[in-house]
Amino acid sequence: MDKNVGGYDRIGRFVIGGVLLVAGIAGYAGMLRVAVGPLPQALLALILVLIGAILLVTGYSQKCPINSLLGLNTHESRSR
């Protein structure tokens, strides 16, 4: 798979992914309330961690399968 994540898309993935990851960890530890009730709290916290981790990995690797499926490419190729 070719690189298809770059520019502001990549920066946004790092920022939003980091925030979601920290919020999910804090929610799971009970330091941040993300849902009402113990089971929804833990479940939503784990979902936030998963989404945050996915965004960070796709930002770091600059490869996103969803962008590929949709035909989106925000990565500028340096070899012209």
All heavy atoms as a GROMACS GRO file, in nm:
protein
  585
    1MET      N    1   0.084  -0.117   0.000
    1MET     CA    2   0.000   0.000   0.000
    1MET      C    3   0.089   0.124   0.000
    1MET      O    4   0.184   0.135   0.078
    1MET     CB    5  -0.089  -0.002   0.125
    1MET     CG    6  -0.176   0.120   0.136
    1MET     SD    7  -0.272   0.136   0.290
    1MET     CE    8  -0.355  -0.016   0.302
    2ASP      N    9   0.059   0.217  -0.087
    2ASP     CA   10   0.134   0.342  -0.095
    2ASP      C   11   0.092   0.437   0.016
    2ASP      O   12  -0.018   0.427   0.070
    2ASP     CB   13   0.109   0.410  -0.230
    2ASP     CG   14   0.166   0.330  -0.346
    2ASP    OD1   15   0.265   0.258  -0.324
    2ASP    OD2   16   0.111   0.340  -0.457
    3LYS      N   17   0.179   0.532   0.048
    3LYS     CA   18   0.146   0.632   0.149
    3LYS      C   19   0.032   0.720   0.097
    3LYS      O   20   0.034   0.764  -0.017
    3LYS     CB   21   0.268   0.718   0.180
    3LYS     CG   22   0.377   0.641   0.250
    3LYS     CD   23   0.495   0.731   0.281
    3LYS     CE   24   0.601   0.653   0.356
    3LYS     NZ   25   0.716   0.735   0.388
    4ASN      N   26  -0.068   0.742   0.181
    4ASN     CA   27  -0.180   0.825   0.140
    4ASN      C   28  -0.226   0.921   0.249
    4ASN      O   29  -0.334   0.977   0.242
    4ASN     CB   30  -0.298   0.739   0.092
    4ASN     CG   31  -0.349   0.643   0.198
    4ASN    OD1   32  -0.309   0.650   0.312
    4ASN    ND2   33  -0.437   0.555   0.158
    5VAL      N   34  -0.143   0.941   0.352
    5VAL     CA   35  -0.175   1.033   0.461
    5VAL      C   36  -0.059   1.131   0.475
    5VAL      O   37   0.056   1.092   0.492
    5VAL     CB   38  -0.195   0.958   0.594
    5VAL    CG1   39  -0.220   1.056   0.708
    5VAL    CG2   40  -0.310   0.860   0.583
    6GLY      N   41  -0.089   1.259   0.468
    6GLY     CA   42   0.015   1.360   0.482
    6GLY      C   43  -0.044   1.496   0.514
    6GLY      O   44  -0.166   1.513   0.521
    7GLY      N   45   0.039   1.592   0.534
    7GLY     CA   46  -0.003   1.730   0.558
    7GLY      C   47  -0.088   1.745   0.684
    7GLY      O   48  -0.059   1.690   0.788
    8TYR      N   49  -0.193   1.826   0.669
    8TYR     CA   50  -0.281   1.853   0.782
    8TYR      C   51  -0.356   1.727   0.827
    8TYR      O   52  -0.392   1.714   0.944
    8TYR     CB   53  -0.381   1.963   0.747
    8TYR     CG   54  -0.316   2.099   0.733
    8TYR    CD1   55  -0.319   2.168   0.613
    8TYR    CD2   56  -0.249   2.157   0.840
    8TYR    CE1   57  -0.259   2.292   0.599
    8TYR    CE2   58  -0.188   2.280   0.829
    8TYR     CZ   59  -0.193   2.348   0.709
    8TYR     OH   60  -0.132   2.470   0.697
    9ASP      N   61  -0.380   1.636   0.737
    9ASP     CA   62  -0.445   1.509   0.771
    9ASP      C   63  -0.360   1.433   0.873
    9ASP      O   64  -0.410   1.383   0.974
    9ASP     CB   65  -0.466   1.426   0.644
    9ASP     CG   66  -0.540   1.296   0.667
    9ASP    OD1   67  -0.607   1.282   0.771
    9ASP    OD2   68  -0.533   1.208   0.578
   10ARG      N   69  -0.232   1.429   0.849
   10ARG     CA   70  -0.140   1.357   0.939
   10ARG      C   71  -0.131   1.429   1.074
   10ARG      O   72  -0.135   1.365   1.180
   10ARG     CB   73  -0.003   1.348   0.875
   10ARG     CG   74   0.093   1.265   0.953
   10ARG     CD   75   0.224   1.247   0.877
   10ARG     NE   76   0.309   1.154   0.949
   10ARG     CZ   77   0.440   1.154   0.942
   10ARG    NH1   78   0.502   1.241   0.863
   10ARG    NH2   79   0.511   1.069   1.010
   11ILE      N   80  -0.119   1.560   1.072
   11ILE     CA   81  -0.113   1.637   1.196
   11ILE      C   82  -0.242   1.618   1.276
   11ILE      O   83  -0.237   1.598   1.398
   11ILE     CB   84  -0.089   1.787   1.165
   11ILE    CG1   85   0.049   1.806   1.104
   11ILE    CG2   86  -0.104   1.872   1.291
   11ILE    CD1   87   0.073   1.944   1.045
   12GLY      N   88  -0.355   1.622   1.210
   12GLY     CA   89  -0.484   1.602   1.276
   12GLY      C   90  -0.495   1.464   1.339
   12GLY      O   91  -0.548   1.450   1.450
   13ARG      N   92  -0.444   1.364   1.271
   13ARG     CA   93  -0.446   1.228   1.326
   13ARG      C   94  -0.361   1.219   1.452
   13ARG      O   95  -0.400   1.153   1.549
   13ARG     CB   96  -0.398   1.127   1.222
   13ARG     CG   97  -0.498   1.102   1.112
   13ARG     CD   98  -0.437   1.018   1.002
   13ARG     NE   99  -0.522   1.014   0.885
   13ARG     CZ  100  -0.605   0.915   0.858
   13ARG    NH1  101  -0.611   0.810   0.936
   13ARG    NH2  102  -0.680   0.920   0.750
   14PHE      N  103  -0.245   1.285   1.452
   14PHE     CA  104  -0.160   1.284   1.571
   14PHE      C  105  -0.227   1.355   1.688
   14PHE      O  106  -0.228   1.305   1.800
   14PHE     CB  107  -0.024   1.349   1.542
   14PHE     CG  108   0.073   1.259   1.471
   14PHE    CD1  109   0.140   1.303   1.359
   14PHE    CD2  110   0.099   1.131   1.516
   14PHE    CE1  111   0.231   1.222   1.293
   14PHE    CE2  112   0.189   1.048   1.451
   14PHE     CZ  113   0.255   1.095   1.340
   15VAL      N  114  -0.284   1.472   1.661
   15VAL     CA  115  -0.345   1.551   1.769
   15VAL      C  116  -0.470   1.482   1.823
   15VAL      O  117  -0.483   1.458   1.943
   15VAL     CB  118  -0.377   1.694   1.720
   15VAL    CG1  119  -0.459   1.769   1.823
   15VAL    CG2  120  -0.249   1.769   1.687
   16ILE      N  121  -0.564   1.449   1.734
   16ILE     CA  122  -0.689   1.388   1.778
   16ILE      C  123  -0.665   1.248   1.835
   16ILE      O  124  -0.724   1.211   1.936
   16ILE     CB  125  -0.790   1.384   1.661
   16ILE    CG1  126  -0.828   1.526   1.622
   16ILE    CG2  127  -0.915   1.304   1.698
   16ILE    CD1  128  -0.908   1.538   1.495
   17GLY      N  129  -0.577   1.172   1.773
   17GLY     CA  130  -0.544   1.040   1.823
   17GLY      C  131  -0.484   1.045   1.962
   17GLY      O  132  -0.520   0.966   2.050
   18GLY      N  133  -0.394   1.139   1.984
   18GLY     CA  134  -0.333   1.155   2.117
   18GLY      C  135  -0.435   1.194   2.222
   18GLY      O  136  -0.435   1.139   2.334
   19VAL      N  137  -0.523   1.287   2.188
   19VAL     CA  138  -0.626   1.330   2.283
   19VAL      C  139  -0.720   1.214   2.316
   19VAL      O  140  -0.753   1.191   2.433
   19VAL     CB  141  -0.705   1.451   2.226
   19VAL    CG1  142  -0.830   1.478   2.308
   19VAL    CG2  143  -0.616   1.573   2.220
   20LEU      N  144  -0.764   1.139   2.214
   20LEU     CA  145  -0.854   1.027   2.239
   20LEU      C  146  -0.786   0.917   2.320
   20LEU      O  147  -0.848   0.857   2.408
   20LEU     CB  148  -0.905   0.969   2.106
   20LEU     CG  149  -1.004   1.055   2.029
   20LEU    CD1  150  -1.041   0.986   1.898
   20LEU    CD2  151  -1.126   1.085   2.110
   21LEU      N  152  -0.661   0.892   2.293
   21LEU     CA  153  -0.586   0.790   2.367
   21LEU      C  154  -0.575   0.828   2.515
   21LEU      O  155  -0.604   0.747   2.603
   21LEU     CB  156  -0.447   0.771   2.306
   21LEU     CG  157  -0.365   0.656   2.360
   21LEU    CD1  158  -0.429   0.523   2.322
   21LEU    CD2  159  -0.224   0.662   2.305
   22VAL      N  160  -0.538   0.952   2.542
   22VAL     CA  161  -0.524   0.998   2.681
   22VAL      C  162  -0.661   0.999   2.750
   22VAL      O  163  -0.674   0.956   2.865
   22VAL     CB  164  -0.458   1.137   2.686
   22VAL    CG1  165  -0.467   1.198   2.824
   22VAL    CG2  166  -0.313   1.128   2.641
   23ALA      N  167  -0.765   1.046   2.680
   23ALA     CA  168  -0.899   1.047   2.738
   23ALA      C  169  -0.948   0.906   2.768
   23ALA      O  170  -1.011   0.881   2.872
   23ALA     CB  171  -0.996   1.118   2.645
   24GLY      N  172  -0.921   0.813   2.680
   24GLY     CA  173  -0.962   0.675   2.701
   24GLY      C  174  -0.891   0.612   2.819
   24GLY      O  175  -0.953   0.543   2.902
   25ILE      N  176  -0.762   0.636   2.831
   25ILE     CA  177  -0.686   0.582   2.943
   25ILE      C  178  -0.734   0.645   3.074
   25ILE      O  179  -0.754   0.575   3.174
   25ILE     CB  180  -0.534   0.604   2.923
   25ILE    CG1  181  -0.485   0.517   2.807
   25ILE    CG2  182  -0.456   0.574   3.051
   25ILE    CD1  183  -0.343   0.546   2.762
   26ALA      N  184  -0.754   0.776   3.074
   26ALA     CA  185  -0.804   0.844   3.194
   26ALA      C  186  -0.944   0.797   3.229
   26ALA      O  187  -0.978   0.779   3.346
   26ALA     CB  188  -0.802   0.995   3.174
   27GLY      N  189  -1.027   0.774   3.128
   27GLY     CA  190  -1.162   0.724   3.153
   27GLY      C  191  -1.162   0.584   3.209
   27GLY      O  192  -1.239   0.551   3.299
   28TYR      N  193  -1.075   0.500   3.159
   28TYR     CA  194  -1.066   0.362   3.207
   28TYR      C  195  -1.013   0.358   3.351
   28TYR      O  196  -1.055   0.275   3.431
   28TYR     CB  197  -0.977   0.278   3.116
   28TYR     CG  198  -0.989   0.130   3.142
   28TYR    CD1  199  -1.100   0.060   3.097
   28TYR    CD2  200  -0.891   0.062   3.213
   28TYR    CE1  201  -1.112  -0.076   3.123
   28TYR    CE2  202  -0.903  -0.073   3.239
   28TYR     CZ  203  -1.014  -0.142   3.193
   28TYR     OH  204  -1.027  -0.275   3.219
   29ALA      N  205  -0.922   0.450   3.383
   29ALA     CA  206  -0.866   0.457   3.518
   29ALA      C  207  -0.962   0.524   3.616
   29ALA      O  208  -0.936   0.525   3.735
   29ALA     CB  209  -0.733   0.531   3.515
   30GLY      N  210  -1.070   0.582   3.566
   30GLY     CA  211  -1.167   0.647   3.652
   30GLY      C  212  -1.136   0.792   3.682
   30GLY      O  213  -1.203   0.854   3.764
   31MET      N  214  -1.038   0.849   3.616
   31MET     CA  215  -1.002   0.989   3.639
   31MET      C  216  -1.086   1.085   3.555
   31MET      O  217  -1.086   1.204   3.580
   31MET     CB  218  -0.854   1.011   3.609
   31MET     CG  219  -0.762   0.935   3.702
   31MET     SD  220  -0.588   0.970   3.678
   31MET     CE  221  -0.560   0.901   3.515
   32LEU      N  222  -1.154   1.034   3.453
   32LEU     CA  223  -1.236   1.115   3.365
   32LEU      C  224  -1.365   1.039   3.337
   32LEU      O  225  -1.362   0.922   3.301
   32LEU     CB  226  -1.161   1.142   3.233
   32LEU     CG  227  -1.232   1.222   3.126
   32LEU    CD1  228  -1.249   1.366   3.172
   32LEU    CD2  229  -1.153   1.218   2.996
   33ARG      N  230  -1.476   1.107   3.352
   33ARG     CA  231  -1.605   1.043   3.328
   33ARG      C  232  -1.640   1.057   3.179
   33ARG      O  233  -1.657   1.167   3.129
   33ARG     CB  234  -1.711   1.107   3.415
   33ARG     CG  235  -1.842   1.038   3.407
   33ARG     CD  236  -1.943   1.105   3.500
   33ARG     NE  237  -2.048   1.010   3.530
   33ARG     CZ  238  -2.060   0.947   3.645
   33ARG    NH1  239  -1.977   0.973   3.742
   33ARG    NH2  240  -2.157   0.861   3.663
   34VAL      N  241  -1.648   0.944   3.108
   34VAL     CA  242  -1.683   0.946   2.966
   34VAL      C  243  -1.820   0.885   2.940
   34VAL      O  244  -1.872   0.897   2.830
   34VAL     CB  245  -1.575   0.876   2.880
   34VAL    CG1  246  -1.445   0.953   2.882
   34VAL    CG2  247  -1.554   0.733   2.924
   35ALA      N  248  -1.878   0.819   3.041
   35ALA     CA  249  -2.011   0.759   3.027
   35ALA      C  250  -2.069   0.738   3.166
   35ALA      O  251  -1.998   0.745   3.266
   35ALA     CB  252  -2.004   0.626   2.952
   36VAL      N  253  -2.199   0.710   3.172
   36VAL     CA  254  -2.267   0.688   3.299
   36VAL      C  255  -2.277   0.538   3.324
   36VAL      O  256  -2.324   0.463   3.240
   36VAL     CB  257  -2.407   0.752   3.298
   36VAL    CG1  258  -2.480   0.724   3.428
   36VAL    CG2  259  -2.397   0.901   3.273
   37GLY      N  260  -2.229   0.494   3.439
   37GLY     CA  261  -2.233   0.353   3.474
   37GLY      C  262  -2.098   0.288   3.452
   37GLY      O  263  -2.022   0.329   3.364
   38PRO      N  264  -2.069   0.183   3.530
   38PRO     CA  265  -1.936   0.122   3.521
   38PRO      C  266  -1.910   0.048   3.390
   38PRO      O  267  -1.801   0.058   3.334
   38PRO     CB  268  -1.932   0.026   3.640
   38PRO     CG  269  -2.073   0.006   3.681
   38PRO     CD  270  -2.149   0.127   3.637
   39LEU      N  271  -2.006  -0.027   3.339
   39LEU     CA  272  -1.984  -0.101   3.215
   39LEU      C  273  -1.973  -0.007   3.094
   39LEU      O  274  -1.878  -0.019   3.016
   39LEU     CB  275  -2.092  -0.206   3.193
   39LEU     CG  276  -2.073  -0.295   3.070
   39LEU    CD1  277  -1.943  -0.374   3.080
   39LEU    CD2  278  -2.190  -0.389   3.054
   40PRO      N  279  -2.068   0.087   3.076
   40PRO     CA  280  -2.051   0.180   2.964
   40PRO      C  281  -1.924   0.264   2.975
   40PRO      O  282  -1.862   0.296   2.873
   40PRO     CB  283  -2.175   0.269   2.972
   40PRO     CG  284  -2.276   0.189   3.046
   40PRO     CD  285  -2.197   0.105   3.141
   41GLN      N  286  -1.885   0.299   3.098
   41GLN     CA  287  -1.762   0.377   3.119
   41GLN      C  288  -1.641   0.299   3.067
   41GLN      O  289  -1.562   0.352   2.991
   41GLN     CB  290  -1.746   0.407   3.269
   41GLN     CG  291  -1.615   0.470   3.308
   41GLN     CD  292  -1.607   0.618   3.280
   41GLN    OE1  293  -1.706   0.684   3.256
   41GLN    NE2  294  -1.487   0.671   3.281
   42ALA      N  295  -1.628   0.174   3.106
   42ALA     CA  296  -1.514   0.093   3.064
   42ALA      C  297  -1.518   0.067   2.914
   42ALA      O  298  -1.415   0.074   2.846
   42ALA     CB  299  -1.512  -0.038   3.140
   43LEU      N  300  -1.637   0.038   2.862
   43LEU     CA  301  -1.650   0.009   2.719
   43LEU      C  302  -1.616   0.130   2.633
   43LEU      O  303  -1.539   0.119   2.536
   43LEU     CB  304  -1.793  -0.039   2.690
   43LEU     CG  305  -1.816  -0.117   2.564
   43LEU    CD1  306  -1.729  -0.240   2.559
   43LEU    CD2  307  -1.962  -0.158   2.555
   44LEU      N  308  -1.670   0.245   2.668
   44LEU     CA  309  -1.643   0.366   2.590
   44LEU      C  310  -1.496   0.407   2.603
   44LEU      O  311  -1.435   0.452   2.505
   44LEU     CB  312  -1.734   0.481   2.633
   44LEU     CG  313  -1.727   0.607   2.548
   44LEU    CD1  314  -1.757   0.577   2.401
   44LEU    CD2  315  -1.822   0.712   2.600
   45ALA      N  316  -1.439   0.388   2.720
   45ALA     CA  317  -1.297   0.420   2.739
   45ALA      C  318  -1.210   0.332   2.650
   45ALA      O  319  -1.117   0.381   2.586
   45ALA     CB  320  -1.258   0.403   2.886
   46LEU      N  321  -1.241   0.204   2.641
   46LEU     CA  322  -1.163   0.114   2.554
   46LEU      C  323  -1.181   0.149   2.407
   46LEU      O  324  -1.087   0.140   2.328
   46LEU     CB  325  -1.202  -0.030   2.581
   46LEU     CG  326  -1.157  -0.086   2.715
   46LEU    CD1  327  -1.210  -0.228   2.735
   46LEU    CD2  328  -1.006  -0.085   2.726
   47ILE      N  329  -1.302   0.190   2.369
   47ILE     CA  330  -1.326   0.232   2.231
   47ILE      C  331  -1.245   0.357   2.199
   47ILE      O  332  -1.186   0.368   2.090
   47ILE     CB  333  -1.477   0.255   2.207
   47ILE    CG1  334  -1.550   0.121   2.208
   47ILE    CG2  335  -1.503   0.329   2.076
   47ILE    CD1  336  -1.702   0.132   2.209
   48LEU      N  337  -1.240   0.452   2.293
   48LEU     CA  338  -1.160   0.573   2.272
   48LEU      C  339  -1.012   0.539   2.257
   48LEU      O  340  -0.942   0.596   2.172
   48LEU     CB  341  -1.180   0.672   2.387
   48LEU     CG  342  -1.316   0.739   2.396
   48LEU    CD1  343  -1.324   0.826   2.522
   48LEU    CD2  344  -1.346   0.821   2.273
   49VAL      N  345  -0.962   0.447   2.339
   49VAL     CA  346  -0.822   0.405   2.329
   49VAL      C  347  -0.796   0.341   2.193
   49VAL      O  348  -0.696   0.370   2.128
   49VAL     CB  349  -0.787   0.307   2.444
   49VAL    CG1  350  -0.654   0.239   2.417
   49VAL    CG2  351  -0.783   0.379   2.577
   50LEU      N  352  -0.887   0.256   2.148
   50LEU     CA  353  -0.870   0.188   2.019
   50LEU      C  354  -0.870   0.287   1.903
   50LEU      O  355  -0.780   0.283   1.817
   50LEU     CB  356  -0.982   0.085   2.000
   50LEU     CG  357  -0.979   0.006   1.870
   50LEU    CD1  358  -0.855  -0.082   1.866
   50LEU    CD2  359  -1.104  -0.077   1.855
   51ILE      N  360  -0.964   0.380   1.901
   51ILE     CA  361  -0.970   0.479   1.793
   51ILE      C  362  -0.847   0.569   1.796
   51ILE      O  363  -0.787   0.599   1.692
   51ILE     CB  364  -1.100   0.562   1.802
   51ILE    CG1  365  -1.221   0.474   1.772
   51ILE    CG2  366  -1.096   0.679   1.705
   51ILE    CD1  367  -1.354   0.540   1.799
   52GLY      N  368  -0.806   0.611   1.916
   52GLY     CA  369  -0.686   0.694   1.929
   52GLY      C  370  -0.562   0.623   1.880
   52GLY      O  371  -0.480   0.680   1.808
   53ALA      N  372  -0.549   0.495   1.915
   53ALA     CA  373  -0.432   0.418   1.871
   53ALA      C  374  -0.432   0.400   1.719
   53ALA      O  375  -0.327   0.411   1.655
   53ALA     CB  376  -0.431   0.282   1.940
   54ILE      N  377  -0.549   0.375   1.661
   54ILE     CA  378  -0.558   0.360   1.515
   54ILE      C  379  -0.516   0.489   1.446
   54ILE      O  380  -0.441   0.487   1.348
   54ILE     CB  381  -0.698   0.315   1.473
   54ILE    CG1  382  -0.723   0.171   1.516
   54ILE    CG2  383  -0.720   0.333   1.323
   54ILE    CD1  384  -0.866   0.125   1.499
   55LEU      N  385  -0.565   0.602   1.496
   55LEU     CA  386  -0.529   0.730   1.436
   55LEU      C  387  -0.379   0.757   1.448
   55LEU      O  388  -0.317   0.806   1.352
   55LEU     CB  389  -0.608   0.844   1.500
   55LEU     CG  390  -0.756   0.851   1.462
   55LEU    CD1  391  -0.827   0.958   1.544
   55LEU    CD2  392  -0.772   0.878   1.314
   56LEU      N  393  -0.320   0.726   1.562
   56LEU     CA  394  -0.176   0.746   1.578
   56LEU      C  395  -0.095   0.656   1.486
   56LEU      O  396   0.003   0.701   1.425
   56LEU     CB  397  -0.136   0.723   1.724
   56LEU     CG  398  -0.179   0.831   1.822
   56LEU    CD1  399  -0.148   0.788   1.965
   56LEU    CD2  400  -0.111   0.963   1.791
   57VAL      N  401  -0.135   0.531   1.472
   57VAL     CA  402  -0.062   0.437   1.385
   57VAL      C  403  -0.074   0.479   1.238
   57VAL      O  404   0.026   0.478   1.165
   57VAL     CB  405  -0.111   0.293   1.407
   57VAL    CG1  406  -0.060   0.200   1.299
   57VAL    CG2  407  -0.069   0.243   1.543
   58THR      N  408  -0.194   0.517   1.195
   58THR     CA  409  -0.210   0.558   1.055
   58THR      C  410  -0.138   0.690   1.027
   58THR      O  411  -0.087   0.711   0.918
   58THR     CB  412  -0.358   0.568   1.014
   58THR    OG1  413  -0.425   0.660   1.100
   58THR    CG2  414  -0.426   0.433   1.017
   59GLY      N  415  -0.132   0.778   1.128
   59GLY     CA  416  -0.056   0.902   1.110
   59GLY      C  417   0.094   0.876   1.102
   59GLY      O  418   0.164   0.935   1.021
   60TYR      N  419   0.142   0.784   1.185
   60TYR     CA  420   0.285   0.752   1.185
   60TYR      C  421   0.327   0.679   1.058
   60TYR      O  422   0.429   0.711   0.998
   60TYR     CB  423   0.319   0.669   1.309
   60TYR     CG  424   0.464   0.630   1.316
   60TYR    CD1  425   0.561   0.724   1.351
   60TYR    CD2  426   0.505   0.501   1.286
   60TYR    CE1  427   0.694   0.689   1.357
   60TYR    CE2  428   0.638   0.466   1.291
   60TYR     CZ  429   0.732   0.560   1.327
   60TYR     OH  430   0.865   0.526   1.331
   61SER      N  431   0.248   0.581   1.017
   61SER     CA  432   0.284   0.501   0.900
   61SER      C  433   0.249   0.571   0.768
   61SER      O  434   0.297   0.532   0.663
   61SER     CB  435   0.215   0.365   0.904
   61SER     OG  436   0.076   0.380   0.888
   62GLN      N  437   0.165   0.672   0.776
   62GLN     CA  438   0.117   0.747   0.660
   62GLN      C  439   0.039   0.658   0.562
   62GLN      O  440   0.032   0.686   0.443
   62GLN     CB  441   0.231   0.818   0.587
   62GLN     CG  442   0.297   0.924   0.670
   62GLN     CD  443   0.407   0.994   0.595
   62GLN    OE1  444   0.473   0.938   0.507
   62GLN    NE2  445   0.429   1.120   0.629
   63LYS      N  446  -0.019   0.551   0.613
   63LYS     CA  447  -0.097   0.459   0.531
   63LYS      C  448  -0.230   0.433   0.599
   63LYS      O  449  -0.234   0.390   0.714
   63LYS     CB  450  -0.024   0.327   0.511
   63LYS     CG  451   0.108   0.343   0.438
   63LYS     CD  452   0.183   0.213   0.432
   63LYS     CE  453   0.319   0.235   0.366
   63LYS     NZ  454   0.399   0.114   0.366
   64CYS      N  455  -0.340   0.458   0.528
   64CYS     CA  456  -0.473   0.438   0.585
   64CYS      C  457  -0.558   0.357   0.487
   64CYS      O  458  -0.582   0.401   0.374
   64CYS     CB  459  -0.539   0.572   0.612
   64CYS     SG  460  -0.707   0.558   0.678
   65PRO      N  461  -0.604   0.239   0.528
   65PRO     CA  462  -0.686   0.157   0.439
   65PRO      C  463  -0.818   0.224   0.401
   65PRO      O  464  -0.866   0.205   0.290
   65PRO     CB  465  -0.712   0.030   0.519
   65PRO     CG  466  -0.622   0.032   0.635
   65PRO     CD  467  -0.574   0.172   0.653
   66ILE      N  468  -0.876   0.302   0.491
   66ILE     CA  469  -1.003   0.369   0.459
   66ILE      C  470  -0.981   0.476   0.353
   66ILE      O  471  -1.062   0.488   0.260
   66ILE     CB  472  -1.066   0.427   0.587
   66ILE    CG1  473  -1.106   0.313   0.681
   66ILE    CG2  474  -1.188   0.513   0.553
   66ILE    CD1  475  -1.158   0.357   0.814
   67ASN      N  476  -0.872   0.553   0.364
   67ASN     CA  477  -0.840   0.650   0.259
   67ASN      C  478  -0.821   0.578   0.125
   67ASN      O  479  -0.864   0.627   0.021
   67ASN     CB  480  -0.712   0.726   0.293
   67ASN     CG  481  -0.737   0.844   0.383
   67ASN    OD1  482  -0.847   0.864   0.433
   67ASN    ND2  483  -0.634   0.922   0.406
   68SER      N  484  -0.756   0.464   0.128
   68SER     CA  485  -0.733   0.387   0.007
   68SER      C  486  -0.864   0.342  -0.056
   68SER      O  487  -0.882   0.352  -0.178
   68SER     CB  488  -0.644   0.267   0.039
   68SER     OG  489  -0.611   0.198  -0.078
   69LEU      N  490  -0.956   0.292   0.026
   69LEU     CA  491  -1.086   0.248  -0.025
   69LEU      C  492  -1.166   0.364  -0.085
   69LEU      O  493  -1.236   0.346  -0.184
   69LEU     CB  494  -1.169   0.183   0.086
   69LEU     CG  495  -1.128   0.044   0.129
   69LEU    CD1  496  -1.208   0.000   0.251
   69LEU    CD2  497  -1.148  -0.055   0.016
   70LEU      N  498  -1.156   0.481  -0.021
   70LEU     CA  499  -1.230   0.598  -0.068
   70LEU      C  500  -1.159   0.674  -0.180
   70LEU      O  501  -1.214   0.768  -0.236
   70LEU     CB  502  -1.257   0.693   0.049
   70LEU     CG  503  -1.346   0.638   0.160
   70LEU    CD1  504  -1.354   0.737   0.275
   70LEU    CD2  505  -1.485   0.607   0.106
   71GLY      N  506  -1.036   0.634  -0.209
   71GLY     CA  507  -0.959   0.701  -0.314
   71GLY      C  508  -0.903   0.835  -0.271
   71GLY      O  509  -0.874   0.920  -0.355
   72LEU      N  510  -0.886   0.856  -0.141
   72LEU     CA  511  -0.831   0.981  -0.090
   72LEU      C  512  -0.681   0.969  -0.074
   72LEU      O  513  -0.630   0.866  -0.033
   72LEU     CB  514  -0.892   1.014   0.046
   72LEU     CG  515  -1.043   1.036   0.049
   72LEU    CD1  516  -1.091   1.052   0.193
   72LEU    CD2  517  -1.081   1.158  -0.032
   73ASN      N  518  -0.610   1.077  -0.107
   73ASN     CA  519  -0.465   1.079  -0.092
   73ASN      C  520  -0.424   1.220  -0.055
   73ASN      O  521  -0.433   1.312  -0.135
   73ASN     CB  522  -0.397   1.036  -0.221
   73ASN     CG  523  -0.247   1.022  -0.204
   73ASN    OD1  524  -0.192   1.056  -0.100
   73ASN    ND2  525  -0.183   0.971  -0.307
   74THR      N  526  -0.381   1.238   0.070
   74THR     CA  527  -0.335   1.370   0.115
   74THR      C  528  -0.184   1.374   0.125
   74THR      O  529  -0.128   1.474   0.166
   74THR     CB  530  -0.397   1.402   0.253
   74THR    OG1  531  -0.361   1.302   0.346
   74THR    CG2  532  -0.547   1.414   0.245
   75HIS      N  533  -0.118   1.268   0.084
   75HIS     CA  534   0.028   1.262   0.086
   75HIS      C  535   0.082   1.312  -0.046
   75HIS      O  536   0.041   1.267  -0.153
   75HIS     CB  537   0.075   1.118   0.110
   75HIS     CG  538   0.222   1.105   0.120
   75HIS    ND1  539   0.302   1.077   0.011
   75HIS    CD2  540   0.306   1.116   0.225
   75HIS    CE1  541   0.427   1.070   0.049
   75HIS    NE2  542   0.432   1.094   0.179
   76GLU      N  543   0.173   1.409  -0.039
   76GLU     CA  544   0.233   1.461  -0.161
   76GLU      C  545   0.360   1.382  -0.191
   76GLU      O  546   0.450   1.377  -0.107
   76GLU     CB  547   0.269   1.609  -0.145
   76GLU     CG  548   0.145   1.697  -0.137
   76GLU     CD  549   0.185   1.842  -0.132
   76GLU    OE1  550   0.205   1.901  -0.239
   76GLU    OE2  551   0.197   1.895  -0.021
   77SER      N  552   0.365   1.321  -0.305
   77SER     CA  553   0.482   1.242  -0.343
   77SER      C  554   0.598   1.335  -0.371
   77SER      O  555   0.587   1.433  -0.442
   77SER     CB  556   0.450   1.159  -0.467
   77SER     OG  557   0.561   1.084  -0.504
   78ARG      N  558   0.713   1.305  -0.313
   78ARG     CA  559   0.831   1.390  -0.328
   78ARG      C  560   0.908   1.360  -0.457
   78ARG      O  561   0.988   1.437  -0.501
   78ARG     CB  562   0.923   1.372  -0.209
   78ARG     CG  563   0.853   1.403  -0.079
   78ARG     CD  564   0.941   1.484   0.012
   78ARG     NE  565   0.897   1.495   0.148
   78ARG     CZ  566   0.791   1.562   0.190
   78ARG    NH1  567   0.712   1.620   0.104
   78ARG    NH2  568   0.762   1.569   0.317
   79SER      N  569   0.885   1.245  -0.517
   79SER     CA  570   0.957   1.208  -0.639
   79SER      C  571   0.873   1.243  -0.761
   79SER      O  572   0.784   1.173  -0.801
   79SER     CB  573   0.988   1.059  -0.637
   79SER     OG  574   0.869   0.984  -0.628
   80ARG      N  575   0.904   1.357  -0.820
   80ARG     CA  576   0.827   1.403  -0.939
   80ARG      C  577   0.916   1.409  -1.058
   80ARG      O  578   1.024   1.435  -1.063
   80ARG     CB  579   0.765   1.539  -0.913
   80ARG     CG  580   0.653   1.530  -0.813
   80ARG     CD  581   0.586   1.662  -0.804
   80ARG     NE  582   0.480   1.649  -0.704
   80ARG     CZ  583   0.396   1.743  -0.676
   80ARG    NH1  584   0.403   1.858  -0.739
   80ARG    NH2  585   0.304   1.728  -0.589
   0.00000   0.00000   0.00000
